[in-house]
Amino acid sequence: MLRVEGVQVSYSGNPALAGVDVEVGATETVVVLGPSGCGKSTLLRAIAGLEPLQSGRIMWDDRDLTNRPPHERRFGLVFQDYALFPHRDVARNVEFGLRMDHVPAAVRETRVREVLDLVGLQGYEHRRVATLSGGEQQRVALARALAPSPRFVMFDEPLGALDRVLRDRLLEELRELLDAAALPALYVTHDHGEAFALADRVVLMRAGLVVQSGTPTAVWAQPADEWAATFLGFGPVLDADARNNRAATPWGTVAVSGPDGAVRVVLRPGAVHLDARSERVATVRRRTFRGDHVALEVALDGAPPVVLHAPPHTAPEVGERVGVAVASDATLVYRR
């Protein structure tokens, strides 16, 4: 379906995209994940035809769209701020693209009802958008993008302004909507929770480059490098020396593969756990109740602190000394 080949975009001589390759298959949802300023929104705008390319191509079914204007690409786009028209009601917002395509009024009216039904806003045609909640406005923006029957739809951090509870609910609904519409989609976010909840495939970006691409399971299981691991929330990172496929760290000895030498060991969440039988003893520095568990920040001399979880009824108090152990298979190892 969509193929981005070697795309480069610069602003005032500074590269925002430095040769990016991305593919999106039929009915596939690809999430571009990365920190602010990495170029992910620029990539989306380049695909939409809103940013000129210094080099590279935008291909659709082996047809070159690089120099086609945005309206000829038939791509839908949903912005973070929704970009709705406040002086128009829901129906007039949703039909905007159809009106620009000179679709007859009767056909527009039918299509508006169809897409509002799809996004769960039946009967909202005459509501003013200013009276809608953030989640409802997000659905109107999605309905407007879907109304002209695009062959591909893109999302630029559309849930960034919503609270966590609403965001989680809309993520589930969005996944169901994309499956129902059978549309390929490209979704941009800086939130790895969003990415893994929505994606068929994750594309991880840093500084205008693609660092890694794969299924959520594959990316989570083996981040491409230390930066990718820490961006996904793993850590802390420990310096160690590998000898005979083992590396000793302040938190314990872990298995490594490859030649001997200096390595960086990244602890996965849950790598360190309480173990009363362990000779390695740490001090509880912070204790935070989380409902079904207590988060404990524990520290060893000469090592960065780690957070581990304990049941509320058995969790030690701040200042207590506790035995800890590291699960060797819950670590990532990279050459220093």
Secondary structure, DSSP 4 states (H G I P E B T S, - for coil): -EEEEEEEEEETTEEEEEEEEEEE-TT-EEEEE--TTSSHHHHHHHHHTSS--SEEEEEETTEE-TTS-HHHHTEEEE-TT----TTSBHHHHHTHHHHHTT--HHHHHHHHHHHHHHTT-TT-TT-BGGGS-HHHHHHHHHHHHHTT--SEEEEESTTTTS-HHHHHHHHHHHHHHHHHHT--EEEEES-HHHHHHH-SEEEEEETTEEEEEE-HHHHHHS-SSHHHHHHTT---EEEEEEETTEEEETTEEEE--SSSEEEEEEEPTTSEEE-TT-S-EEEEEEEEE-SSSEEEEEE-TTS--EEEEE-TTTPPPTT-EEEEEE-GGGEEEEE-
